[in-house]
Amino acid sequence: MTLSAALLPLQFSGEFLYWALIFFVLAIVAGLAGFRGVAGLSMEIARILVLVFLVLAVIALIL
């Protein structure tokens, strides 16, 4: 970690929501195509990314 990165306040972007949306759409398409394993895995990844987003958003609001 560089000194300038350590001095910057906690900045948060919506990258997690973007990737969660990508995996959610992938899960829907895979589910419609009949690939249940891929759909389930994609939904699980999307769920984890949304949870990480929420945790980071709460931390950013507190700090």
PyMOL Python script that loads the backbone (N, CA, C, O; Angstrom):
from pymol import cmd

cmd.read_pdbstr("""\
ATOM      1  N   MET A   1       0.847  -1.170   0.000  1.00  0.00           N
ATOM      2  CA  MET A   1       0.000   0.000   0.000  1.00  0.00           C
ATOM      3  C   MET A   1       0.895   1.237   0.000  1.00  0.00           C
ATOM      4  O   MET A   1       1.824   1.351   0.799  1.00  0.00           O
ATOM      5  N   THR A   2       0.603   2.135  -0.890  1.00  0.00           N
ATOM      6  CA  THR A   2       1.393   3.355  -0.966  1.00  0.00           C
ATOM      7  C   THR A   2       0.897   4.354   0.072  1.00  0.00           C
ATOM      8  O   THR A   2      -0.191   4.213   0.630  1.00  0.00           O
ATOM      9  N   LEU A   3       1.714   5.352   0.311  1.00  0.00           N
ATOM     10  CA  LEU A   3       1.362   6.365   1.301  1.00  0.00           C
ATOM     11  C   LEU A   3       0.132   7.156   0.874  1.00  0.00           C
ATOM     12  O   LEU A   3      -0.720   7.476   1.703  1.00  0.00           O
ATOM     13  N   SER A   4       0.036   7.471  -0.411  1.00  0.00           N
ATOM     14  CA  SER A   4      -1.125   8.238  -0.874  1.00  0.00           C
ATOM     15  C   SER A   4      -2.417   7.436  -0.734  1.00  0.00           C
ATOM     16  O   SER A   4      -3.472   8.004  -0.448  1.00  0.00           O
ATOM     17  N   ALA A   5      -2.340   6.124  -0.933  1.00  0.00           N
ATOM     18  CA  ALA A   5      -3.527   5.293  -0.763  1.00  0.00           C
ATOM     19  C   ALA A   5      -3.933   5.203   0.700  1.00  0.00           C
ATOM     20  O   ALA A   5      -5.119   5.103   1.011  1.00  0.00           O
ATOM     21  N   ALA A   6      -2.963   5.237   1.591  1.00  0.00           N
ATOM     22  CA  ALA A   6      -3.265   5.168   3.010  1.00  0.00           C
ATOM     23  C   ALA A   6      -3.888   6.468   3.512  1.00  0.00           C
ATOM     24  O   ALA A   6      -4.666   6.446   4.466  1.00  0.00           O
ATOM     25  N   LEU A   7      -3.562   7.590   2.890  1.00  0.00           N
ATOM     26  CA  LEU A   7      -4.086   8.878   3.328  1.00  0.00           C
ATOM     27  C   LEU A   7      -5.472   9.185   2.779  1.00  0.00           C
ATOM     28  O   LEU A   7      -6.177  10.033   3.326  1.00  0.00           O
ATOM     29  N   LEU A   8      -5.866   8.517   1.723  1.00  0.00           N
ATOM     30  CA  LEU A   8      -7.181   8.765   1.147  1.00  0.00           C
ATOM     31  C   LEU A   8      -8.251   8.172   2.033  1.00  0.00           C
ATOM     32  O   LEU A   8      -8.050   7.098   2.600  1.00  0.00           O
ATOM     33  N   PRO A   9      -9.387   8.842   2.169  1.00  0.00           N
ATOM     34  CA  PRO A   9     -10.476   8.239   2.946  1.00  0.00           C
ATOM     35  C   PRO A   9     -11.030   7.019   2.222  1.00  0.00           C
ATOM     36  O   PRO A   9     -10.767   6.806   1.038  1.00  0.00           O
ATOM     37  N   LEU A  10     -11.791   6.235   2.947  1.00  0.00           N
ATOM     38  CA  LEU A  10     -12.394   5.039   2.363  1.00  0.00           C
ATOM     39  C   LEU A  10     -13.342   5.457   1.247  1.00  0.00           C
ATOM     40  O   LEU A  10     -14.344   6.129   1.493  1.00  0.00           O
ATOM     41  N   GLN A  11     -13.029   5.065   0.044  1.00  0.00           N
ATOM     42  CA  GLN A  11     -13.875   5.389  -1.090  1.00  0.00           C
ATOM     43  C   GLN A  11     -14.523   4.106  -1.589  1.00  0.00           C
ATOM     44  O   GLN A  11     -13.897   3.047  -1.630  1.00  0.00           O
ATOM     45  N   PHE A  12     -15.761   4.221  -1.957  1.00  0.00           N
ATOM     46  CA  PHE A  12     -16.531   3.030  -2.302  1.00  0.00           C
ATOM     47  C   PHE A  12     -17.232   3.264  -3.629  1.00  0.00           C
ATOM     48  O   PHE A  12     -17.889   4.284  -3.833  1.00  0.00           O
ATOM     49  N   SER A  13     -17.082   2.313  -4.515  1.00  0.00           N
ATOM     50  CA  SER A  13     -17.754   2.429  -5.801  1.00  0.00           C
ATOM     51  C   SER A  13     -18.781   1.310  -5.921  1.00  0.00           C
ATOM     52  O   SER A  13     -18.822   0.405  -5.088  1.00  0.00           O
ATOM     53  N   GLY A  14     -19.596   1.375  -6.945  1.00  0.00           N
ATOM     54  CA  GLY A  14     -20.651   0.391  -7.130  1.00  0.00           C
ATOM     55  C   GLY A  14     -20.225  -0.816  -7.937  1.00  0.00           C
ATOM     56  O   GLY A  14     -21.064  -1.477  -8.549  1.00  0.00           O
ATOM     57  N   GLU A  15     -18.939  -1.114  -7.950  1.00  0.00           N
ATOM     58  CA  GLU A  15     -18.441  -2.253  -8.725  1.00  0.00           C
ATOM     59  C   GLU A  15     -19.092  -3.568  -8.294  1.00  0.00           C
ATOM     60  O   GLU A  15     -19.387  -4.420  -9.132  1.00  0.00           O
ATOM     61  N   PHE A  16     -19.313  -3.731  -7.006  1.00  0.00           N
ATOM     62  CA  PHE A  16     -19.902  -4.983  -6.532  1.00  0.00           C
ATOM     63  C   PHE A  16     -21.323  -5.144  -7.058  1.00  0.00           C
ATOM     64  O   PHE A  16     -21.732  -6.244  -7.430  1.00  0.00           O
ATOM     65  N   LEU A  17     -22.068  -4.053  -7.088  1.00  0.00           N
ATOM     66  CA  LEU A  17     -23.428  -4.146  -7.622  1.00  0.00           C
ATOM     67  C   LEU A  17     -23.420  -4.427  -9.117  1.00  0.00           C
ATOM     68  O   LEU A  17     -24.266  -5.169  -9.616  1.00  0.00           O
ATOM     69  N   TYR A  18     -22.474  -3.842  -9.827  1.00  0.00           N
ATOM     70  CA  TYR A  18     -22.361  -4.092 -11.268  1.00  0.00           C
ATOM     71  C   TYR A  18     -22.113  -5.570 -11.526  1.00  0.00           C
ATOM     72  O   TYR A  18     -22.786  -6.178 -12.358  1.00  0.00           O
ATOM     73  N   TRP A  19     -21.152  -6.150 -10.820  1.00  0.00           N
ATOM     74  CA  TRP A  19     -20.840  -7.571 -11.034  1.00  0.00           C
ATOM     75  C   TRP A  19     -21.951  -8.472 -10.524  1.00  0.00           C
ATOM     76  O   TRP A  19     -22.194  -9.532 -11.099  1.00  0.00           O
ATOM     77  N   ALA A  20     -22.626  -8.074  -9.460  1.00  0.00           N
ATOM     78  CA  ALA A  20     -23.762  -8.855  -8.973  1.00  0.00           C
ATOM     79  C   ALA A  20     -24.864  -8.886 -10.013  1.00  0.00           C
ATOM     80  O   ALA A  20     -25.488  -9.925 -10.229  1.00  0.00           O
ATOM     81  N   LEU A  21     -25.109  -7.750 -10.663  1.00  0.00           N
ATOM     82  CA  LEU A  21     -26.119  -7.699 -11.719  1.00  0.00           C
ATOM     83  C   LEU A  21     -25.720  -8.580 -12.905  1.00  0.00           C
ATOM     84  O   LEU A  21     -26.564  -9.261 -13.487  1.00  0.00           O
ATOM     85  N   ILE A  22     -24.442  -8.566 -13.260  1.00  0.00           N
ATOM     86  CA  ILE A  22     -23.949  -9.419 -14.354  1.00  0.00           C
ATOM     87  C   ILE A  22     -24.195 -10.892 -14.025  1.00  0.00           C
ATOM     88  O   ILE A  22     -24.700 -11.638 -14.864  1.00  0.00           O
ATOM     89  N   PHE A  23     -23.839 -11.314 -12.805  1.00  0.00           N
ATOM     90  CA  PHE A  23     -24.035 -12.714 -12.426  1.00  0.00           C
ATOM     91  C   PHE A  23     -25.517 -13.058 -12.305  1.00  0.00           C
ATOM     92  O   PHE A  23     -25.907 -14.192 -12.586  1.00  0.00           O
ATOM     93  N   PHE A  24     -26.346 -12.104 -11.894  1.00  0.00           N
ATOM     94  CA  PHE A  24     -27.784 -12.339 -11.813  1.00  0.00           C
ATOM     95  C   PHE A  24     -28.370 -12.583 -13.200  1.00  0.00           C
ATOM     96  O   PHE A  24     -29.157 -13.510 -13.391  1.00  0.00           O
ATOM     97  N   VAL A  25     -27.992 -11.760 -14.156  1.00  0.00           N
ATOM     98  CA  VAL A  25     -28.473 -11.940 -15.539  1.00  0.00           C
ATOM     99  C   VAL A  25     -27.958 -13.263 -16.101  1.00  0.00           C
ATOM    100  O   VAL A  25     -28.694 -13.977 -16.780  1.00  0.00           O
ATOM    101  N   LEU A  26     -26.700 -13.590 -15.821  1.00  0.00           N
ATOM    102  CA  LEU A  26     -26.141 -14.868 -16.260  1.00  0.00           C
ATOM    103  C   LEU A  26     -26.937 -16.031 -15.673  1.00  0.00           C
ATOM    104  O   LEU A  26     -27.197 -17.019 -16.360  1.00  0.00           O
ATOM    105  N   ALA A  27     -27.319 -15.914 -14.411  1.00  0.00           N
ATOM    106  CA  ALA A  27     -28.091 -16.980 -13.768  1.00  0.00           C
ATOM    107  C   ALA A  27     -29.459 -17.132 -14.409  1.00  0.00           C
ATOM    108  O   ALA A  27     -29.930 -18.252 -14.607  1.00  0.00           O
ATOM    109  N   ILE A  28     -30.103 -16.018 -14.735  1.00  0.00           N
ATOM    110  CA  ILE A  28     -31.424 -16.093 -15.377  1.00  0.00           C
ATOM    111  C   ILE A  28     -31.316 -16.734 -16.760  1.00  0.00           C
ATOM    112  O   ILE A  28     -32.123 -17.596 -17.111  1.00  0.00           O
ATOM    113  N   VAL A  29     -30.332 -16.320 -17.537  1.00  0.00           N
ATOM    114  CA  VAL A  29     -30.153 -16.889 -18.883  1.00  0.00           C
ATOM    115  C   VAL A  29     -29.817 -18.368 -18.789  1.00  0.00           C
ATOM    116  O   VAL A  29     -30.350 -19.179 -19.547  1.00  0.00           O
ATOM    117  N   ALA A  30     -28.930 -18.723 -17.856  1.00  0.00           N
ATOM    118  CA  ALA A  30     -28.556 -20.134 -17.698  1.00  0.00           C
ATOM    119  C   ALA A  30     -29.749 -20.956 -17.232  1.00  0.00           C
ATOM    120  O   ALA A  30     -29.923 -22.095 -17.664  1.00  0.00           O
ATOM    121  N   GLY A  31     -30.572 -20.389 -16.355  1.00  0.00           N
ATOM    122  CA  GLY A  31     -31.760 -21.101 -15.889  1.00  0.00           C
ATOM    123  C   GLY A  31     -32.757 -21.331 -17.004  1.00  0.00           C
ATOM    124  O   GLY A  31     -33.347 -22.406 -17.110  1.00  0.00           O
ATOM    125  N   LEU A  32     -32.944 -20.319 -17.835  1.00  0.00           N
ATOM    126  CA  LEU A  32     -33.860 -20.479 -18.964  1.00  0.00           C
ATOM    127  C   LEU A  32     -33.342 -21.487 -19.981  1.00  0.00           C
ATOM    128  O   LEU A  32     -34.126 -22.174 -20.636  1.00  0.00           O
ATOM    129  N   ALA A  33     -32.016 -21.576 -20.112  1.00  0.00           N
ATOM    130  CA  ALA A  33     -31.424 -22.512 -21.060  1.00  0.00           C
ATOM    131  C   ALA A  33     -31.333 -23.928 -20.495  1.00  0.00           C
ATOM    132  O   ALA A  33     -31.014 -24.868 -21.222  1.00  0.00           O
ATOM    133  N   GLY A  34     -31.615 -24.082 -19.192  1.00  0.00           N
ATOM    134  CA  GLY A  34     -31.614 -25.411 -18.604  1.00  0.00           C
ATOM    135  C   GLY A  34     -30.312 -25.795 -17.916  1.00  0.00           C
ATOM    136  O   GLY A  34     -30.148 -26.945 -17.508  1.00  0.00           O
ATOM    137  N   PHE A  35     -29.401 -24.871 -17.783  1.00  0.00           N
ATOM    138  CA  PHE A  35     -28.131 -25.144 -17.099  1.00  0.00           C
ATOM    139  C   PHE A  35     -28.288 -24.790 -15.625  1.00  0.00           C
ATOM    140  O   PHE A  35     -27.881 -23.715 -15.185  1.00  0.00           O
ATOM    141  N   ARG A  36     -28.882 -25.705 -14.874  1.00  0.00           N
ATOM    142  CA  ARG A  36     -29.228 -25.425 -13.488  1.00  0.00           C
ATOM    143  C   ARG A  36     -28.005 -25.260 -12.603  1.00  0.00           C
ATOM    144  O   ARG A  36     -28.040 -24.462 -11.666  1.00  0.00           O
ATOM    145  N   GLY A  37     -26.932 -25.981 -12.864  1.00  0.00           N
ATOM    146  CA  GLY A  37     -25.718 -25.856 -12.056  1.00  0.00           C
ATOM    147  C   GLY A  37     -25.082 -24.488 -12.201  1.00  0.00           C
ATOM    148  O   GLY A  37     -24.688 -23.870 -11.212  1.00  0.00           O
ATOM    149  N   VAL A  38     -24.980 -24.017 -13.436  1.00  0.00           N
ATOM    150  CA  VAL A  38     -24.411 -22.692 -13.699  1.00  0.00           C
ATOM    151  C   VAL A  38     -25.315 -21.612 -13.121  1.00  0.00           C
ATOM    152  O   VAL A  38     -24.832 -20.621 -12.574  1.00  0.00           O
ATOM    153  N   ALA A  39     -26.617 -21.800 -13.238  1.00  0.00           N
ATOM    154  CA  ALA A  39     -27.565 -20.816 -12.711  1.00  0.00           C
ATOM    155  C   ALA A  39     -27.446 -20.711 -11.192  1.00  0.00           C
ATOM    156  O   ALA A  39     -27.434 -19.610 -10.642  1.00  0.00           O
ATOM    157  N   GLY A  40     -27.360 -21.836 -10.527  1.00  0.00           N
ATOM    158  CA  GLY A  40     -27.237 -21.823  -9.066  1.00  0.00           C
ATOM    159  C   GLY A  40     -25.947 -21.194  -8.598  1.00  0.00           C
ATOM    160  O   GLY A  40     -25.936 -20.418  -7.643  1.00  0.00           O
ATOM    161  N   LEU A  41     -24.854 -21.528  -9.271  1.00  0.00           N
ATOM    162  CA  LEU A  41     -23.564 -20.955  -8.911  1.00  0.00           C
ATOM    163  C   LEU A  41     -23.541 -19.455  -9.171  1.00  0.00           C
ATOM    164  O   LEU A  41     -22.994 -18.699  -8.368  1.00  0.00           O
ATOM    165  N   SER A  42     -24.115 -19.022 -10.260  1.00  0.00           N
ATOM    166  CA  SER A  42     -24.159 -17.593 -10.576  1.00  0.00           C
ATOM    167  C   SER A  42     -25.007 -16.834  -9.565  1.00  0.00           C
ATOM    168  O   SER A  42     -24.643 -15.729  -9.164  1.00  0.00           O
ATOM    169  N   MET A  43     -26.118 -17.401  -9.153  1.00  0.00           N
ATOM    170  CA  MET A  43     -26.951 -16.738  -8.152  1.00  0.00           C
ATOM    171  C   MET A  43     -26.237 -16.663  -6.809  1.00  0.00           C
ATOM    172  O   MET A  43     -26.378 -15.677  -6.086  1.00  0.00           O
ATOM    173  N   GLU A  44     -25.482 -17.683  -6.473  1.00  0.00           N
ATOM    174  CA  GLU A  44     -24.732 -17.671  -5.217  1.00  0.00           C
ATOM    175  C   GLU A  44     -23.650 -16.597  -5.238  1.00  0.00           C
ATOM    176  O   GLU A  44     -23.448 -15.896  -4.247  1.00  0.00           O
ATOM    177  N   ILE A  45     -22.962 -16.469  -6.361  1.00  0.00           N
ATOM    178  CA  ILE A  45     -21.940 -15.425  -6.497  1.00  0.00           C
ATOM    179  C   ILE A  45     -22.590 -14.048  -6.433  1.00  0.00           C
ATOM    180  O   ILE A  45     -22.066 -13.150  -5.775  1.00  0.00           O
ATOM    181  N   ALA A  46     -23.711 -13.872  -7.101  1.00  0.00           N
ATOM    182  CA  ALA A  46     -24.420 -12.589  -7.067  1.00  0.00           C
ATOM    183  C   ALA A  46     -24.862 -12.259  -5.647  1.00  0.00           C
ATOM    184  O   ALA A  46     -24.761 -11.108  -5.223  1.00  0.00           O
ATOM    185  N   ARG A  47     -25.344 -13.240  -4.915  1.00  0.00           N
ATOM    186  CA  ARG A  47     -25.782 -13.013  -3.538  1.00  0.00           C
ATOM    187  C   ARG A  47     -24.618 -12.584  -2.657  1.00  0.00           C
ATOM    188  O   ARG A  47     -24.754 -11.667  -1.846  1.00  0.00           O
ATOM    189  N   ILE A  48     -23.477 -13.242  -2.813  1.00  0.00           N
ATOM    190  CA  ILE A  48     -22.295 -12.889  -2.025  1.00  0.00           C
ATOM    191  C   ILE A  48     -21.826 -11.472  -2.357  1.00  0.00           C
ATOM    192  O   ILE A  48     -21.462 -10.714  -1.457  1.00  0.00           O
ATOM    193  N   LEU A  49     -21.833 -11.113  -3.632  1.00  0.00           N
ATOM    194  CA  LEU A  49     -21.399  -9.770  -4.018  1.00  0.00           C
ATOM    195  C   LEU A  49     -22.328  -8.697  -3.473  1.00  0.00           C
ATOM    196  O   LEU A  49     -21.872  -7.625  -3.077  1.00  0.00           O
ATOM    197  N   VAL A  50     -23.627  -8.974  -3.450  1.00  0.00           N
ATOM    198  CA  VAL A  50     -24.568  -8.003  -2.880  1.00  0.00           C
ATOM    199  C   VAL A  50     -24.327  -7.865  -1.379  1.00  0.00           C
ATOM    200  O   VAL A  50     -24.372  -6.756  -0.847  1.00  0.00           O
ATOM    201  N   LEU A  51     -24.073  -8.969  -0.697  1.00  0.00           N
ATOM    202  CA  LEU A  51     -23.784  -8.896   0.736  1.00  0.00           C
ATOM    203  C   LEU A  51     -22.505  -8.121   1.007  1.00  0.00           C
ATOM    204  O   LEU A  51     -22.456  -7.325   1.945  1.00  0.00           O
ATOM    205  N   VAL A  52     -21.466  -8.338   0.202  1.00  0.00           N
ATOM    206  CA  VAL A  52     -20.223  -7.586   0.356  1.00  0.00           C
ATOM    207  C   VAL A  52     -20.475  -6.103   0.117  1.00  0.00           C
ATOM    208  O   VAL A  52     -19.948  -5.258   0.841  1.00  0.00           O
ATOM    209  N   PHE A  53     -21.277  -5.783  -0.893  1.00  0.00           N
ATOM    210  CA  PHE A  53     -21.629  -4.391  -1.153  1.00  0.00           C
ATOM    211  C   PHE A  53     -22.317  -3.771   0.052  1.00  0.00           C
ATOM    212  O   PHE A  53     -21.973  -2.662   0.459  1.00  0.00           O
ATOM    213  N   LEU A  54     -23.282  -4.472   0.624  1.00  0.00           N
ATOM    214  CA  LEU A  54     -24.013  -3.926   1.765  1.00  0.00           C
ATOM    215  C   LEU A  54     -23.113  -3.712   2.971  1.00  0.00           C
ATOM    216  O   LEU A  54     -23.221  -2.693   3.653  1.00  0.00           O
ATOM    217  N   VAL A  55     -22.227  -4.661   3.238  1.00  0.00           N
ATOM    218  CA  VAL A  55     -21.297  -4.521   4.365  1.00  0.00           C
ATOM    219  C   VAL A  55     -20.388  -3.315   4.147  1.00  0.00           C
ATOM    220  O   VAL A  55     -20.191  -2.510   5.057  1.00  0.00           O
ATOM    221  N   LEU A  56     -19.834  -3.191   2.943  1.00  0.00           N
ATOM    222  CA  LEU A  56     -18.951  -2.062   2.657  1.00  0.00           C
ATOM    223  C   LEU A  56     -19.694  -0.738   2.676  1.00  0.00           C
ATOM    224  O   LEU A  56     -19.134   0.279   3.087  1.00  0.00           O
ATOM    225  N   ALA A  57     -20.947  -0.733   2.237  1.00  0.00           N
ATOM    226  CA  ALA A  57     -21.738   0.492   2.265  1.00  0.00           C
ATOM    227  C   ALA A  57     -21.995   0.931   3.707  1.00  0.00           C
ATOM    228  O   ALA A  57     -21.914   2.121   4.011  1.00  0.00           O
ATOM    229  N   VAL A  58     -22.299  -0.007   4.593  1.00  0.00           N
ATOM    230  CA  VAL A  58     -22.512   0.334   5.994  1.00  0.00           C
ATOM    231  C   VAL A  58     -21.226   0.851   6.613  1.00  0.00           C
ATOM    232  O   VAL A  58     -21.246   1.834   7.354  1.00  0.00           O
ATOM    233  N   ILE A  59     -20.104   0.199   6.319  1.00  0.00           N
ATOM    234  CA  ILE A  59     -18.813   0.647   6.845  1.00  0.00           C
ATOM    235  C   ILE A  59     -18.488   2.049   6.336  1.00  0.00           C
ATOM    236  O   ILE A  59     -18.004   2.890   7.094  1.00  0.00           O
ATOM    237  N   ALA A  60     -18.750   2.298   5.071  1.00  0.00           N
ATOM    238  CA  ALA A  60     -18.475   3.625   4.498  1.00  0.00           C
ATOM    239  C   ALA A  60     -19.365   4.686   5.137  1.00  0.00           C
ATOM    240  O   ALA A  60     -18.922   5.818   5.332  1.00  0.00           O
ATOM    241  N   LEU A  61     -20.601   4.349   5.463  1.00  0.00           N
ATOM    242  CA  LEU A  61     -21.491   5.310   6.105  1.00  0.00           C
ATOM    243  C   LEU A  61     -21.075   5.593   7.543  1.00  0.00           C
ATOM    244  O   LEU A  61     -21.220   6.716   8.028  1.00  0.00           O
ATOM    245  N   ILE A  62     -20.565   4.587   8.214  1.00  0.00           N
ATOM    246  CA  ILE A  62     -20.132   4.769   9.607  1.00  0.00           C
ATOM    247  C   ILE A  62     -18.862   5.612   9.671  1.00  0.00           C
ATOM    248  O   ILE A  62     -18.732   6.485  10.530  1.00  0.00           O
ATOM    249  N   LEU A  63     -17.935   5.352   8.769  1.00  0.00           N
ATOM    250  CA  LEU A  63     -16.685   6.107   8.784  1.00  0.00           C
ATOM    251  C   LEU A  63     -16.943   7.411   8.160  1.00  0.00           C
ATOM    252  O   LEU A  63     -16.035   8.235   8.054  1.00  0.00           O
TER     253      LEU A  63
END
""", "prot")
cmd.dss("prot")
cmd.show_as("cartoon", "prot")
cmd.util.cbc("prot")
cmd.orient("prot")
